[in-house]
Amino acid sequence: MSKANMTTLCYIEKDGAYLMLHRVKKQNDENSGKWIGVGGHFEAGESPEDCMKREVYEETGLVPCEWSYRGIVTFVSDEFGTEYMHLFTVSRFEGALRECDEGVLEWVPVPLVNTLPAWEGDRIFLKLLQTGAPFFSLKLVYRGETLARAELNGKAME
Protein backbone atom coordinates (compact mmCIF):
# COMPACT_ATOMS: atom_id res chain seq x y z
CA MET A 1 0.00 0.00 0.00
CA SER A 2 1.37 3.40 -0.97
CA LYS A 3 1.72 6.26 1.47
CA ALA A 4 -0.91 9.02 1.36
CA ASN A 5 0.06 12.55 0.40
CA MET A 6 -0.61 15.48 2.76
CA THR A 7 -1.22 18.84 1.09
CA THR A 8 -2.78 22.26 1.59
CA LEU A 9 -4.89 24.29 -0.80
CA CYS A 10 -5.66 27.96 -0.25
CA TYR A 11 -8.08 30.39 -1.85
CA ILE A 12 -6.91 33.96 -1.31
CA GLU A 13 -9.78 36.46 -1.39
CA LYS A 14 -9.65 40.11 -2.50
CA ASP A 15 -12.43 42.40 -3.74
CA GLY A 16 -14.87 39.57 -4.51
CA ALA A 17 -12.26 37.48 -6.37
CA TYR A 18 -10.11 34.42 -5.64
CA LEU A 19 -6.47 34.22 -6.66
CA MET A 20 -6.48 31.24 -9.03
CA LEU A 21 -3.55 29.32 -10.50
CA HIS A 22 -3.90 28.12 -14.10
CA ARG A 23 -1.60 25.07 -14.16
CA VAL A 24 0.16 25.42 -17.52
CA LYS A 25 3.92 25.48 -16.79
CA LYS A 26 4.85 22.23 -15.02
CA GLN A 27 5.79 19.01 -16.82
CA ASN A 28 3.93 15.79 -15.85
CA ASP A 29 1.35 17.74 -13.83
CA GLU A 30 -1.80 15.86 -12.74
CA ASN A 31 -3.48 19.31 -12.63
CA SER A 32 -2.31 20.35 -16.11
CA GLY A 33 -4.67 22.84 -17.76
CA LYS A 34 -6.87 23.14 -14.69
CA TRP A 35 -7.50 26.17 -12.47
CA ILE A 36 -6.88 25.61 -8.75
CA GLY A 37 -6.04 27.55 -5.61
CA VAL A 38 -2.44 27.74 -4.39
CA GLY A 39 -0.81 25.17 -2.14
CA GLY A 40 1.29 22.07 -2.07
CA HIS A 41 2.88 19.26 -0.09
CA PHE A 42 3.79 19.31 3.58
CA GLU A 43 7.42 19.34 4.65
CA ALA A 44 8.57 17.44 7.77
CA GLY A 45 7.43 19.05 11.00
CA GLU A 46 4.90 21.41 9.41
CA SER A 47 1.39 21.97 10.72
CA PRO A 48 -1.36 22.59 8.14
CA GLU A 49 -1.03 26.33 8.83
CA ASP A 50 2.77 26.23 8.43
CA CYS A 51 2.44 24.45 5.08
CA MET A 52 -0.27 26.80 3.82
CA LYS A 53 1.71 29.93 4.72
CA ARG A 54 4.94 28.59 3.16
CA GLU A 55 3.23 27.42 -0.04
CA VAL A 56 1.29 30.68 -0.45
CA TYR A 57 4.51 32.66 -0.11
CA GLU A 58 6.52 30.36 -2.43
CA GLU A 59 3.87 30.39 -5.17
CA THR A 60 2.64 34.00 -4.92
CA GLY A 61 5.02 36.18 -2.88
CA LEU A 62 2.09 36.99 -0.58
CA VAL A 63 2.17 36.54 3.22
CA PRO A 64 -1.16 35.42 4.76
CA CYS A 65 -2.17 37.59 7.75
CA GLU A 66 -5.74 36.38 8.38
CA TRP A 67 -7.03 32.96 7.35
CA SER A 68 -9.64 30.34 8.10
CA TYR A 69 -9.08 26.58 8.18
CA ARG A 70 -12.18 25.46 6.30
CA GLY A 71 -12.02 21.70 5.90
CA ILE A 72 -10.24 18.50 4.96
CA VAL A 73 -10.69 16.95 1.54
CA THR A 74 -9.78 13.28 1.08
CA PHE A 75 -9.01 12.45 -2.54
CA VAL A 76 -9.00 8.78 -3.50
CA SER A 77 -7.83 8.08 -7.05
CA ASP A 78 -7.13 4.92 -8.99
CA GLU A 79 -4.39 6.90 -10.82
CA PHE A 80 -2.84 9.18 -8.21
CA GLY A 81 -3.39 7.35 -4.89
CA THR A 82 -4.77 9.05 -1.78
CA GLU A 83 -4.30 12.67 -0.74
CA TYR A 84 -5.43 14.49 2.38
CA MET A 85 -5.81 18.17 1.50
CA HIS A 86 -6.23 20.82 4.20
CA LEU A 87 -8.36 23.63 2.79
CA PHE A 88 -7.94 27.30 3.73
CA THR A 89 -9.21 30.72 2.74
CA VAL A 90 -7.13 33.87 3.30
CA SER A 91 -8.98 37.17 3.83
CA ARG A 92 -5.98 39.45 4.48
CA PHE A 93 -2.41 39.31 3.23
CA GLU A 94 0.70 41.42 2.75
CA GLY A 95 3.32 41.55 0.01
CA ALA A 96 3.40 41.88 -3.75
CA LEU A 97 2.16 39.25 -6.17
CA ARG A 98 4.93 37.65 -8.22
CA GLU A 99 5.10 35.16 -11.08
CA CYS A 100 4.60 31.48 -10.25
CA ASP A 101 6.72 28.73 -11.84
CA GLU A 102 3.78 26.26 -11.78
CA GLY A 103 1.32 28.34 -13.78
CA VAL A 104 -0.32 31.70 -14.32
CA LEU A 105 -1.86 33.52 -11.33
CA GLU A 106 -5.02 35.51 -11.96
CA TRP A 107 -7.66 37.20 -9.80
CA VAL A 108 -10.98 35.65 -10.87
CA PRO A 109 -14.34 37.01 -9.67
CA VAL A 110 -15.84 34.38 -7.36
CA PRO A 111 -19.02 33.89 -9.49
CA LEU A 112 -16.82 33.01 -12.50
CA VAL A 113 -14.56 30.50 -10.71
CA ASN A 114 -16.94 27.59 -11.36
CA THR A 115 -16.85 28.28 -15.12
CA LEU A 116 -13.11 27.53 -15.35
CA PRO A 117 -11.67 24.10 -16.28
CA ALA A 118 -11.24 22.27 -12.95
CA TRP A 119 -11.65 18.93 -11.25
CA GLU A 120 -15.35 18.10 -10.76
CA GLY A 121 -14.87 17.69 -7.01
CA ASP A 122 -13.30 21.16 -6.72
CA ARG A 123 -16.69 22.62 -7.65
CA ILE A 124 -18.19 20.90 -4.59
CA PHE A 125 -15.75 22.32 -2.06
CA LEU A 126 -15.72 25.73 -3.76
CA LYS A 127 -19.50 25.88 -3.28
CA LEU A 128 -19.04 24.93 0.39
CA LEU A 129 -16.50 27.76 0.77
CA GLN A 130 -18.70 30.27 -1.04
CA THR A 131 -21.80 29.44 1.04
CA GLY A 132 -19.92 29.72 4.34
CA ALA A 133 -20.27 26.05 5.31
CA PRO A 134 -18.83 25.19 8.73
CA PHE A 135 -15.63 23.10 8.93
CA PHE A 136 -16.22 20.01 6.79
CA SER A 137 -14.77 16.68 5.74
CA LEU A 138 -15.26 15.92 2.05
CA LYS A 139 -14.26 12.62 0.44
CA LEU A 140 -13.91 12.56 -3.35
CA VAL A 141 -13.36 9.25 -5.15
CA TYR A 142 -12.07 9.43 -8.72
CA ARG A 143 -11.83 6.84 -11.48
CA GLY A 144 -9.42 8.49 -13.89
CA GLU A 145 -10.62 12.09 -14.15
CA THR A 146 -14.25 11.14 -13.43
CA LEU A 147 -15.71 11.81 -10.00
CA ALA A 148 -17.23 8.45 -9.01
CA ARG A 149 -18.42 9.33 -5.49
CA ALA A 150 -18.57 12.24 -3.07
CA GLU A 151 -19.24 12.11 0.68
CA LEU A 152 -19.76 15.16 2.88
CA ASN A 153 -19.12 14.60 6.59
CA GLY A 154 -19.36 10.83 6.08
CA LYS A 155 -22.63 10.84 4.11
CA ALA A 156 -23.05 10.21 0.38
CA MET A 157 -23.89 13.26 -1.72
CA GLU A 158 -26.27 13.22 -4.67
SEVEXVEX-163267 format. One record per residue (C-alpha): x, y, z. Coordinates in pm, whole numbers, plus 32768, in hexadecimal, padded with zeros to 4 digits. Layout:
BEGIN
XYZ ...
//
This chain:
BEGIN
800080008000 808981547F9F 80AC82728093 7FA583868088 800684E78028 7FC3860C8114 7F86875C806D 7EEA88B2809F 7E17897D7FB0 7DCA8AEC7FE7 7CD88BDF7F47 7D4D8D447F7D 7C2E8E3E7F75 7C3B8FAB7F06 7B2590907E8A 7A318F757E3D 7B368EA47D83 7C0D8D727DCC 7D798D5E7D66 7D788C347C79 7E9D8B747BE6 7E7A8AFC7A7E 7F6089CB7A78 801089EE7928 818889F47971 81E588AF7A22 8243876D796E 8189862B79CF 808786EE7A99 7F4C86327B06 7EA4878B7B11 7F1987F379B5 7E2D88EC7910 7D51890A7A43 7D128A397B21 7D508A017C95 7DA48AC37DCF 7F0C8AD67E49 7FAF89D57F2A 8081889F7F31 812087867FF7 817B878B8166 82E6878E81D1 835986D08309 82E78771844C 81EA885D83AD 808B88958430 7F7888D3832E 7F998A498373 81158A3F834B 80F4898D81FC 7FE58A78817E 80AB8BB181D8 81EE8B2B813C 81438AB67FFC 80818BFC7FD3 81C38CC27FF5 828C8BDC7F0D 81838BDF7DFB 81088D487E14 81F68E227EE0 80D18E737FC6 80D98E468142 7F8C8DD681DC 7F278EAF8307 7DC28E368346 7D418CE082DF 7C3C8BDA832A 7C748A628332 7B3E89F28276 7B4E887A824E 7C00873A81F0 7BD3869F809A 7C2E8530806C 7C7B84DD7F02 7C7C836E7EA2 7CF183287D3F 7D3781EC7C7D 7E4982B27BC6 7EE483967CCB 7EAD82DF7E17 7E2383897F4E 7E5284F37FB6 7DE185A980EE 7DBB87198096 7D91882281A4 7CBC893B8117 7CE68AAA8175 7C678C008112 7D378D3B814A 7C7E8E85817F 7DAA8F6981C0 7F0F8F5B8143 8046902E8113 814C903B8001 8154905C7E89 80D88F557D97 81ED8EB57CCA 81FE8DBC7BAC 81CC8C4C7BFF 82A08B397B60 817A8A427B66 80848B127A9E 7FE08C627A68 7F468D187B93 7E0A8DDF7B54 7D028E887C2C 7BB68DED7BC1 7A668E757C39 79D08D6E7D20 78928D3D7C4B 796E8CE57B1E 7A508BEA7BD1 79628AC77B90 796B8B0C7A18 7AE18AC17A01 7B71896A79A4 7B9C88B37AF1 7B7387657B9B 7A0187127BCC 7A3186E97D43 7ACE88447D60 797B88D67D03 78E5882A7E35 79D988B87F32 79DC8A0D7E88 78628A1C7EB8 789089BD8027 798E8AD8804D 78B28BD37F98 777C8B808068 78388B9C81B2 78158A2D8213 78A589D78369 79E58906837D 79AA87D182A7 7A3B8684823E 7A0A863880CD 7A6E84EE802C 7A9184E87EB1 7AC8839D7DFD 7B4983AF7C98 7B6182AC7B84 7C5283517A93 7BDA84B97A79 7A6F845A7AC1 79DD849D7C18 7945834D7C7B 78CE83A57DDB 78BF84C87ECD 787C84BB8044 784885EC8120 788885B48293 7870843B8260 7729843C819B 76FF83FD8026 76AB852E7F54 75BD852A7E2D 
//
